[in-house]
Amino acid sequence: MDLSSPATAMLATDPDRQRRLFGSDGLLPLWIAEPYVQLSPEIQARMRDRADLGWYGYETRPKSVIGSFWSWMQDRHSWRDDSLVTSVSPSIGTSIAVLIEQFTEPGDGVILQPPVFTDFKPLVVRAGRSVVRNSLVLGDEHYDMDLEGLEEAAAHPTTRFMILCNPHNPVGRAWGREELAAVATISAANDVFLLVDEIHADLVLAPHSFVPFAVAAEGSGVRWAATHGPIKTFGLAGVCDTLLITDDEEAADRFRSESSRLHLTRNNVFGVAAFETAYREGGPWLDAFLAAVSDNVQTLRDGLPNDIALVDPQATYLAWLDFRQLGLDVPELASWLAEAGLALSPGHWFGREGAGFARMTIAAPPEMIARAIDLLTKAPR
Ligand SMILES: Cc1ncc(COP(=O)(O)O)c(C=O)c1O
């Protein structure tokens, strides 16, 4: 695997976007959550072959495409598709938007656990539903869920839905079986539908492992659906569809009839090719990639200056950095980072709980991580 040269991180390096978001351009681009390394050569070769066919009309999706996902899940995470319904969805955001629409009414509450992925809140607000915050709690090393707060939030009569991020972007928690089972029990007791976004499932760093919500929730009676797909793991967000998985026949039927009503059914020819190749042939690339991400975590642990702390990354290729010792407010931290020469995602993008933190993508060549440490160390205090 070639980690020596960064892949062209087009959106992250775009000067107009950098100027708009960070006030200047030419910054070291470690903000968008995508791999900035050479992607799987098997997938690239398969897409080249597909391009060479010279025919790009309507494409059917062979059953083997979904089959490739389930063989992968069984091999890597011992998760099987017994009694589960798997549907194709153009994006995670689409799945969430459709299920919110189907399982809640305007004005109902949707629980989020900030700091959390930026798209969730707008999906709730644009649907005319209200966000119910159950903020994560930072302990000595990592974040935990506030399960008492969750019980209270779920018990509120207008709370109908929750979005759980497993593993959690941006704080890098791979939730354990007991925590997930507790969320399932609380949601079941309060009739809250649980959407579990598991798009980072394959990005768990040793010695941690991914626990599928479906497995932890067995026997709880919770109504749930989970999102999956190769878009983050293999850097395929520009081509591939995603999956929606559930054991709930009604949720699957409602999702499928909405997809059909809105005609969300076009299959991208490259997406179909890349999806199956990722899951059938991408294992060795992913192993090397995860090893490289773990090396980058170690480089950060060893090299960060004493006044910047790393929140223990158990999963994702995102490092959640704690700048609170610098004593800067939100705009001051933003200017400090830009003046240091770095484009990181400021923590408050993920909710007010993220103030004083920033998220750094560490799916990058080691030279980029070393450069980031150097810039952070030399920036004036
Ligand atoms: C937790 C999480 N969910 C969803 C997405 C994106 O999904 P989509 O673009 O398919 O809506 C991301 C992208 O970074 C993410 O981190």
PDBQT file of the ligand as one rigid body, heavy atoms in Angstrom, charges set to zero:
ROOT
HETATM    1  C1  LIG A 401     -21.286   9.007  10.924  1.00  0.00    +0.000 C 
HETATM    2  C2  LIG A 401     -21.460   9.366   9.485  1.00  0.00    +0.000 A 
HETATM    3  N1  LIG A 401     -22.611   9.103   8.858  1.00  0.00    +0.000 NA
HETATM    4  C3  LIG A 401     -22.801   9.411   7.556  1.00  0.00    +0.000 A 
HETATM    5  C4  LIG A 401     -21.806  10.002   6.804  1.00  0.00    +0.000 A 
HETATM    6  C5  LIG A 401     -22.044  10.378   5.385  1.00  0.00    +0.000 C 
HETATM    7  O1  LIG A 401     -23.071   9.684   4.803  1.00  0.00    +0.000 OA
HETATM    8  P1  LIG A 401     -23.793  10.128   3.466  1.00  0.00    +0.000 P 
HETATM    9  O2  LIG A 401     -22.880  11.060   2.719  1.00  0.00    +0.000 OA
HETATM   10  O3  LIG A 401     -24.013   8.849   2.740  1.00  0.00    +0.000 OA
HETATM   11  O4  LIG A 401     -25.075  10.783   3.861  1.00  0.00    +0.000 OA
HETATM   12  C6  LIG A 401     -20.588  10.290   7.417  1.00  0.00    +0.000 A 
HETATM   13  C7  LIG A 401     -19.537  10.980   6.661  1.00  0.00    +0.000 C 
HETATM   14  O5  LIG A 401     -18.514  11.365   7.125  1.00  0.00    +0.000 OA
HETATM   15  C8  LIG A 401     -20.413   9.968   8.779  1.00  0.00    +0.000 A 
HETATM   16  O6  LIG A 401     -19.254  10.214   9.408  1.00  0.00    +0.000 OA
ENDROOT
TORSDOF 0
